[in-house]
Amino acid sequence: MGPRRTHHKSRNGCPECKSRRLKCDERYPCTNCVKHAIQCSYVAPNDNAVSPVSSVSPATQSQTHGQDTRQVYSFPQHAHCAPTRNGSYPWALDNGDIRPESENRLEFLGTLPSSSLDSPVPEEDWGLDLELMHHYCTVTCNTLSLREDARHVWRVVVPTEGYSNKYLTHGILAIAAVHRAYLYPMSAQKEKYIKASAYHLAAGLKEFRELIASPIDPANWQPVFCFASMISIHLCTVPIRLGVSRWPNPIANAVELFASVKGLQAIMKPFLPSLGRTQLAPMANSVWLESEMRVHSPSLAAQSLLPTDIWTQISRLHRFIEEYPFPETTSKDDPTEKHSDHRKDYESALKFYENSTRQIELAGPHVEAGMVFLWAYPLSKQFHEDLQARKPAALVLLAHYCVLLQAVDHKWYLNGMACQLLEDIERNIHPGYQDWLVWPKRWVYRR
């Protein structure tokens, strides 16, 4: 009888596997948690100061499993934004620009894309619908995230929610249709897919508008969140749906996207703090890495897709905001004291720019689009108006946002957006502020 095989015993498995008496493979997220759509915390028991989460991205786990490369990673001292209180997600925090719930719903309804059912594809085209659902579950869902646990949500959880929420199923089919139109631009069937996308988007929006016209309750907020997330993707696919190669009006299109993201935050505000305790948690965890990756691999940081001097440039932006001549008002209590609500709006925008930057740095080369869209959550109505009015300070920040956008510009629904947006900013910014575009142009245009 041969010698007994050696067995390596480890007590470092995630608490979820321990509580369910399963063997944990100690990856992040671990295979068991991904399989059962459970939020994996993977916190080792012997470190009270920091959470020793695996610093390896899902794409490289198999290559580095078993190697202990965990080191404490500290952000630059000029990063002004501390981790959110109580471990909550930043989009769940209070925002001074958030208005009463009924007003938020009406404003969000106004940001939804317009679509018409006047000339739909045949409503009973089961063959096409099956083709689109198959494409979504086998191809499209995997393009919406790089992390396997988040892909599981898009692939399994979202379609399952669609069983009892027809508008969500329409949203899924609309996404799949526009994706197929993107993949086959020269195909004779491209027009069929564009029409199918328009039909399913209009059908889904019709029911969705009726639904959110009333207060959202705990029974329906999760499918509402899923559909609203898809709306953000649809707003990015304007060129594909129009059958053109460029955005019609990049700055205005960006404002429309930002308004939709902010509207989603506003109407979902009561439910966002509990997002991390639901089956949708990976959608948030894949974007906000600070809640789980407080231990970071320097080698992963070295692979960041962001410029090496980005924090230096952010310091310059802080000085720019401090010195910019925003409109000022006199304090009621002290006539000699002046303040600017404008400046506060821009300081908040820059604070969240830092948030996005840190998440992208933590992700190394595996950047999620949501990390970039994170910047849109705190943008005030005043900031949106300044963008629409082409005010220099707003365009300077938007130009720097293009550098973050460039990190995910290869995604099919964003293809070319960063360059086109920066070109539009160049055309519209006051000549006296052109120097502030030198740094963004160097990194976005790569020349």
Secondary structure as a PSIPRED ss2 file (coil, helix, strand):
# PSIPRED VFORMAT (PSIPRED V4.0)

   1 M C   1.000  0.000  0.000
   2 G C   1.000  0.000  0.000
   3 P C   1.000  0.000  0.000
   4 R C   1.000  0.000  0.000
   5 R C   1.000  0.000  0.000
   6 T C   1.000  0.000  0.000
   7 H C   1.000  0.000  0.000
   8 H C   1.000  0.000  0.000
   9 K C   1.000  0.000  0.000
  10 S C   1.000  0.000  0.000
  11 R C   1.000  0.000  0.000
  12 N C   1.000  0.000  0.000
  13 G C   1.000  0.000  0.000
  14 C C   1.000  0.000  0.000
  15 P H   0.000  1.000  0.000
  16 E H   0.000  1.000  0.000
  17 C H   0.000  1.000  0.000
  18 K H   0.000  1.000  0.000
  19 S H   0.000  1.000  0.000
  20 R C   1.000  0.000  0.000
  21 R C   1.000  0.000  0.000
  22 L C   1.000  0.000  0.000
  23 K C   1.000  0.000  0.000
  24 C C   1.000  0.000  0.000
  25 D C   1.000  0.000  0.000
  26 E C   1.000  0.000  0.000
  27 R C   1.000  0.000  0.000
  28 Y C   1.000  0.000  0.000
  29 P C   1.000  0.000  0.000
  30 C C   1.000  0.000  0.000
  31 T H   0.000  1.000  0.000
  32 N H   0.000  1.000  0.000
  33 C H   0.000  1.000  0.000
  34 V H   0.000  1.000  0.000
  35 K H   0.000  1.000  0.000
  36 H C   1.000  0.000  0.000
  37 A C   1.000  0.000  0.000
  38 I C   1.000  0.000  0.000
  39 Q C   1.000  0.000  0.000
  40 C C   1.000  0.000  0.000
  41 S C   1.000  0.000  0.000
  42 Y C   1.000  0.000  0.000
  43 V C   1.000  0.000  0.000
  44 A C   1.000  0.000  0.000
  45 P C   1.000  0.000  0.000
  46 N C   1.000  0.000  0.000
  47 D C   1.000  0.000  0.000
  48 N C   1.000  0.000  0.000
  49 A C   1.000  0.000  0.000
  50 V C   1.000  0.000  0.000
  51 S C   1.000  0.000  0.000
  52 P C   1.000  0.000  0.000
  53 V C   1.000  0.000  0.000
  54 S C   1.000  0.000  0.000
  55 S C   1.000  0.000  0.000
  56 V C   1.000  0.000  0.000
  57 S C   1.000  0.000  0.000
  58 P H   0.000  1.000  0.000
  59 A H   0.000  1.000  0.000
  60 T H   0.000  1.000  0.000
  61 Q H   0.000  1.000  0.000
  62 S H   0.000  1.000  0.000
  63 Q H   0.000  1.000  0.000
  64 T H   0.000  1.000  0.000
  65 H C   1.000  0.000  0.000
  66 G C   1.000  0.000  0.000
  67 Q C   1.000  0.000  0.000
  68 D C   1.000  0.000  0.000
  69 T C   1.000  0.000  0.000
  70 R C   1.000  0.000  0.000
  71 Q E   0.000  0.000  1.000
  72 V E   0.000  0.000  1.000
  73 Y C   1.000  0.000  0.000
  74 S C   1.000  0.000  0.000
  75 F C   1.000  0.000  0.000
  76 P C   1.000  0.000  0.000
  77 Q C   1.000  0.000  0.000
  78 H C   1.000  0.000  0.000
  79 A C   1.000  0.000  0.000
  80 H C   1.000  0.000  0.000
  81 C C   1.000  0.000  0.000
  82 A C   1.000  0.000  0.000
  83 P C   1.000  0.000  0.000
  84 T C   1.000  0.000  0.000
  85 R H   0.000  1.000  0.000
  86 N H   0.000  1.000  0.000
  87 G H   0.000  1.000  0.000
  88 S C   1.000  0.000  0.000
  89 Y C   1.000  0.000  0.000
  90 P H   0.000  1.000  0.000
  91 W H   0.000  1.000  0.000
  92 A H   0.000  1.000  0.000
  93 L C   1.000  0.000  0.000
  94 D C   1.000  0.000  0.000
  95 N C   1.000  0.000  0.000
  96 G C   1.000  0.000  0.000
  97 D C   1.000  0.000  0.000
  98 I C   1.000  0.000  0.000
  99 R C   1.000  0.000  0.000
 100 P C   1.000  0.000  0.000
 101 E H   0.000  1.000  0.000
 102 S H   0.000  1.000  0.000
 103 E H   0.000  1.000  0.000
 104 N H   0.000  1.000  0.000
 105 R H   0.000  1.000  0.000
 106 L H   0.000  1.000  0.000
 107 E H   0.000  1.000  0.000
 108 F H   0.000  1.000  0.000
 109 L H   0.000  1.000  0.000
 110 G H   0.000  1.000  0.000
 111 T H   0.000  1.000  0.000
 112 L C   1.000  0.000  0.000
 113 P C   1.000  0.000  0.000
 114 S C   1.000  0.000  0.000
 115 S C   1.000  0.000  0.000
 116 S C   1.000  0.000  0.000
 117 L C   1.000  0.000  0.000
 118 D C   1.000  0.000  0.000
 119 S C   1.000  0.000  0.000
 120 P C   1.000  0.000  0.000
 121 V C   1.000  0.000  0.000
 122 P C   1.000  0.000  0.000
 123 E C   1.000  0.000  0.000
 124 E C   1.000  0.000  0.000
 125 D C   1.000  0.000  0.000
 126 W H   0.000  1.000  0.000
 127 G H   0.000  1.000  0.000
 128 L H   0.000  1.000  0.000
 129 D H   0.000  1.000  0.000
 130 L H   0.000  1.000  0.000
 131 E H   0.000  1.000  0.000
 132 L H   0.000  1.000  0.000
 133 M H   0.000  1.000  0.000
 134 H H   0.000  1.000  0.000
 135 H H   0.000  1.000  0.000
 136 Y H   0.000  1.000  0.000
 137 C H   0.000  1.000  0.000
 138 T H   0.000  1.000  0.000
 139 V H   0.000  1.000  0.000
 140 T H   0.000  1.000  0.000
 141 C H   0.000  1.000  0.000
 142 N H   0.000  1.000  0.000
 143 T H   0.000  1.000  0.000
 144 L C   1.000  0.000  0.000
 145 S C   1.000  0.000  0.000
 146 L C   1.000  0.000  0.000
 147 R C   1.000  0.000  0.000
 148 E H   0.000  1.000  0.000
 149 D H   0.000  1.000  0.000
 150 A H   0.000  1.000  0.000
 151 R H   0.000  1.000  0.000
 152 H H   0.000  1.000  0.000
 153 V H   0.000  1.000  0.000
 154 W H   0.000  1.000  0.000
 155 R H   0.000  1.000  0.000
 156 V H   0.000  1.000  0.000
 157 V H   0.000  1.000  0.000
 158 V H   0.000  1.000  0.000
 159 P H   0.000  1.000  0.000
 160 T H   0.000  1.000  0.000
 161 E H   0.000  1.000  0.000
 162 G H   0.000  1.000  0.000
 163 Y C   1.000  0.000  0.000
 164 S C   1.000  0.000  0.000
 165 N C   1.000  0.000  0.000
 166 K H   0.000  1.000  0.000
 167 Y H   0.000  1.000  0.000
 168 L H   0.000  1.000  0.000
 169 T H   0.000  1.000  0.000
 170 H H   0.000  1.000  0.000
 171 G H   0.000  1.000  0.000
 172 I H   0.000  1.000  0.000
 173 L H   0.000  1.000  0.000
 174 A H   0.000  1.000  0.000
 175 I H   0.000  1.000  0.000
 176 A H   0.000  1.000  0.000
 177 A H   0.000  1.000  0.000
 178 V H   0.000  1.000  0.000
 179 H H   0.000  1.000  0.000
 180 R H   0.000  1.000  0.000
 181 A H   0.000  1.000  0.000
 182 Y H   0.000  1.000  0.000
 183 L H   0.000  1.000  0.000
 184 Y C   1.000  0.000  0.000
 185 P C   1.000  0.000  0.000
 186 M C   1.000  0.000  0.000
 187 S C   1.000  0.000  0.000
 188 A C   1.000  0.000  0.000
 189 Q C   1.000  0.000  0.000
 190 K H   0.000  1.000  0.000
 191 E H   0.000  1.000  0.000
 192 K H   0.000  1.000  0.000
 193 Y H   0.000  1.000  0.000
 194 I H   0.000  1.000  0.000
 195 K H   0.000  1.000  0.000
 196 A H   0.000  1.000  0.000
 197 S H   0.000  1.000  0.000
 198 A H   0.000  1.000  0.000
 199 Y H   0.000  1.000  0.000
 200 H H   0.000  1.000  0.000
 201 L H   0.000  1.000  0.000
 202 A H   0.000  1.000  0.000
 203 A H   0.000  1.000  0.000
 204 G H   0.000  1.000  0.000
 205 L H   0.000  1.000  0.000
 206 K H   0.000  1.000  0.000
 207 E H   0.000  1.000  0.000
 208 F H   0.000  1.000  0.000
 209 R H   0.000  1.000  0.000
 210 E H   0.000  1.000  0.000
 211 L H   0.000  1.000  0.000
 212 I H   0.000  1.000  0.000
 213 A C   1.000  0.000  0.000
 214 S C   1.000  0.000  0.000
 215 P C   1.000  0.000  0.000
 216 I C   1.000  0.000  0.000
 217 D C   1.000  0.000  0.000
 218 P C   1.000  0.000  0.000
 219 A C   1.000  0.000  0.000
 220 N C   1.000  0.000  0.000
 221 W H   0.000  1.000  0.000
 222 Q H   0.000  1.000  0.000
 223 P H   0.000  1.000  0.000
 224 V H   0.000  1.000  0.000
 225 F H   0.000  1.000  0.000
 226 C H   0.000  1.000  0.000
 227 F H   0.000  1.000  0.000
 228 A H   0.000  1.000  0.000
 229 S H   0.000  1.000  0.000
 230 M H   0.000  1.000  0.000
 231 I H   0.000  1.000  0.000
 232 S H   0.000  1.000  0.000
 233 I H   0.000  1.000  0.000
 234 H H   0.000  1.000  0.000
 235 L H   0.000  1.000  0.000
 236 C H   0.000  1.000  0.000
 237 T C   1.000  0.000  0.000
 238 V H   0.000  1.000  0.000
 239 P H   0.000  1.000  0.000
 240 I H   0.000  1.000  0.000
 241 R H   0.000  1.000  0.000
 242 L H   0.000  1.000  0.000
 243 G C   1.000  0.000  0.000
 244 V C   1.000  0.000  0.000
 245 S C   1.000  0.000  0.000
 246 R C   1.000  0.000  0.000
 247 W C   1.000  0.000  0.000
 248 P C   1.000  0.000  0.000
 249 N C   1.000  0.000  0.000
 250 P H   0.000  1.000  0.000
 251 I H   0.000  1.000  0.000
 252 A H   0.000  1.000  0.000
 253 N H   0.000  1.000  0.000
 254 A H   0.000  1.000  0.000
 255 V H   0.000  1.000  0.000
 256 E H   0.000  1.000  0.000
 257 L H   0.000  1.000  0.000
 258 F H   0.000  1.000  0.000
 259 A H   0.000  1.000  0.000
 260 S H   0.000  1.000  0.000
 261 V H   0.000  1.000  0.000
 262 K H   0.000  1.000  0.000
 263 G H   0.000  1.000  0.000
 264 L H   0.000  1.000  0.000
 265 Q H   0.000  1.000  0.000
 266 A H   0.000  1.000  0.000
 267 I H   0.000  1.000  0.000
 268 M H   0.000  1.000  0.000
 269 K C   1.000  0.000  0.000
 270 P C   1.000  0.000  0.000
 271 F C   1.000  0.000  0.000
 272 L H   0.000  1.000  0.000
 273 P H   0.000  1.000  0.000
 274 S H   0.000  1.000  0.000
 275 L H   0.000  1.000  0.000
 276 G H   0.000  1.000  0.000
 277 R H   0.000  1.000  0.000
 278 T C   1.000  0.000  0.000
 279 Q C   1.000  0.000  0.000
 280 L C   1.000  0.000  0.000
 281 A H   0.000  1.000  0.000
 282 P H   0.000  1.000  0.000
 283 M H   0.000  1.000  0.000
 284 A H   0.000  1.000  0.000
 285 N H   0.000  1.000  0.000
 286 S C   1.000  0.000  0.000
 287 V C   1.000  0.000  0.000
 288 W C   1.000  0.000  0.000
 289 L H   0.000  1.000  0.000
 290 E H   0.000  1.000  0.000
 291 S H   0.000  1.000  0.000
 292 E C   1.000  0.000  0.000
 293 M C   1.000  0.000  0.000
 294 R C   1.000  0.000  0.000
 295 V E   0.000  0.000  1.000
 296 H E   0.000  0.000  1.000
 297 S C   1.000  0.000  0.000
 298 P H   0.000  1.000  0.000
 299 S H   0.000  1.000  0.000
 300 L H   0.000  1.000  0.000
 301 A H   0.000  1.000  0.000
 302 A H   0.000  1.000  0.000
 303 Q C   1.000  0.000  0.000
 304 S C   1.000  0.000  0.000
 305 L C   1.000  0.000  0.000
 306 L C   1.000  0.000  0.000
 307 P C   1.000  0.000  0.000
 308 T C   1.000  0.000  0.000
 309 D C   1.000  0.000  0.000
 310 I H   0.000  1.000  0.000
 311 W H   0.000  1.000  0.000
 312 T H   0.000  1.000  0.000
 313 Q H   0.000  1.000  0.000
 314 I H   0.000  1.000  0.000
 315 S H   0.000  1.000  0.000
 316 R H   0.000  1.000  0.000
 317 L H   0.000  1.000  0.000
 318 H H   0.000  1.000  0.000
 319 R H   0.000  1.000  0.000
 320 F H   0.000  1.000  0.000
 321 I H   0.000  1.000  0.000
 322 E H   0.000  1.000  0.000
 323 E H   0.000  1.000  0.000
 324 Y C   1.000  0.000  0.000
 325 P C   1.000  0.000  0.000
 326 F C   1.000  0.000  0.000
 327 P C   1.000  0.000  0.000
 328 E C   1.000  0.000  0.000
 329 T E   0.000  0.000  1.000
 330 T E   0.000  0.000  1.000
 331 S C   1.000  0.000  0.000
 332 K C   1.000  0.000  0.000
 333 D C   1.000  0.000  0.000
 334 D C   1.000  0.000  0.000
 335 P C   1.000  0.000  0.000
 336 T C   1.000  0.000  0.000
 337 E C   1.000  0.000  0.000
 338 K E   0.000  0.000  1.000
 339 H E   0.000  0.000  1.000
 340 S C   1.000  0.000  0.000
 341 D H   0.000  1.000  0.000
 342 H H   0.000  1.000  0.000
 343 R H   0.000  1.000  0.000
 344 K H   0.000  1.000  0.000
 345 D H   0.000  1.000  0.000
 346 Y H   0.000  1.000  0.000
 347 E H   0.000  1.000  0.000
 348 S H   0.000  1.000  0.000
 349 A H   0.000  1.000  0.000
 350 L H   0.000  1.000  0.000
 351 K H   0.000  1.000  0.000
 352 F H   0.000  1.000  0.000
 353 Y H   0.000  1.000  0.000
 354 E H   0.000  1.000  0.000
 355 N H   0.000  1.000  0.000
 356 S H   0.000  1.000  0.000
 357 T H   0.000  1.000  0.000
 358 R H   0.000  1.000  0.000
 359 Q H   0.000  1.000  0.000
 360 I H   0.000  1.000  0.000
 361 E H   0.000  1.000  0.000
 362 L H   0.000  1.000  0.000
 363 A H   0.000  1.000  0.000
 364 G C   1.000  0.000  0.000
 365 P C   1.000  0.000  0.000
 366 H C   1.000  0.000  0.000
 367 V C   1.000  0.000  0.000
 368 E C   1.000  0.000  0.000
 369 A H   0.000  1.000  0.000
 370 G H   0.000  1.000  0.000
 371 M H   0.000  1.000  0.000
 372 V H   0.000  1.000  0.000
 373 F H   0.000  1.000  0.000
 374 L H   0.000  1.000  0.000
 375 W H   0.000  1.000  0.000
 376 A H   0.000  1.000  0.000
 377 Y C   1.000  0.000  0.000
 378 P C   1.000  0.000  0.000
 379 L C   1.000  0.000  0.000
 380 S C   1.000  0.000  0.000
 381 K H   0.000  1.000  0.000
 382 Q H   0.000  1.000  0.000
 383 F H   0.000  1.000  0.000
 384 H H   0.000  1.000  0.000
 385 E H   0.000  1.000  0.000
 386 D H   0.000  1.000  0.000
 387 L H   0.000  1.000  0.000
 388 Q H   0.000  1.000  0.000
 389 A C   1.000  0.000  0.000
 390 R C   1.000  0.000  0.000
 391 K C   1.000  0.000  0.000
 392 P H   0.000  1.000  0.000
 393 A H   0.000  1.000  0.000
 394 A H   0.000  1.000  0.000
 395 L H   0.000  1.000  0.000
 396 V H   0.000  1.000  0.000
 397 L H   0.000  1.000  0.000
 398 L H   0.000  1.000  0.000
 399 A H   0.000  1.000  0.000
 400 H H   0.000  1.000  0.000
 401 Y H   0.000  1.000  0.000
 402 C H   0.000  1.000  0.000
 403 V H   0.000  1.000  0.000
 404 L H   0.000  1.000  0.000
 405 L H   0.000  1.000  0.000
 406 Q H   0.000  1.000  0.000
 407 A C   1.000  0.000  0.000
 408 V C   1.000  0.000  0.000
 409 D C   1.000  0.000  0.000
 410 H C   1.000  0.000  0.000
 411 K C   1.000  0.000  0.000
 412 W C   1.000  0.000  0.000
 413 Y C   1.000  0.000  0.000
 414 L C   1.000  0.000  0.000
 415 N C   1.000  0.000  0.000
 416 G C   1.000  0.000  0.000
 417 M H   0.000  1.000  0.000
 418 A H   0.000  1.000  0.000
 419 C H   0.000  1.000  0.000
 420 Q H   0.000  1.000  0.000
 421 L H   0.000  1.000  0.000
 422 L H   0.000  1.000  0.000
 423 E H   0.000  1.000  0.000
 424 D H   0.000  1.000  0.000
 425 I H   0.000  1.000  0.000
 426 E H   0.000  1.000  0.000
 427 R H   0.000  1.000  0.000
 428 N H   0.000  1.000  0.000
 429 I C   1.000  0.000  0.000
 430 H C   1.000  0.000  0.000
 431 P H   0.000  1.000  0.000
 432 G H   0.000  1.000  0.000
 433 Y H   0.000  1.000  0.000
 434 Q H   0.000  1.000  0.000
 435 D H   0.000  1.000  0.000
 436 W H   0.000  1.000  0.000
 437 L H   0.000  1.000  0.000
 438 V H   0.000  1.000  0.000
 439 W H   0.000  1.000  0.000
 440 P H   0.000  1.000  0.000
 441 K H   0.000  1.000  0.000
 442 R H   0.000  1.000  0.000
 443 W H   0.000  1.000  0.000
 444 V H   0.000  1.000  0.000
 445 Y C   1.000  0.000  0.000
 446 R C   1.000  0.000  0.000
 447 R C   1.000  0.000  0.000
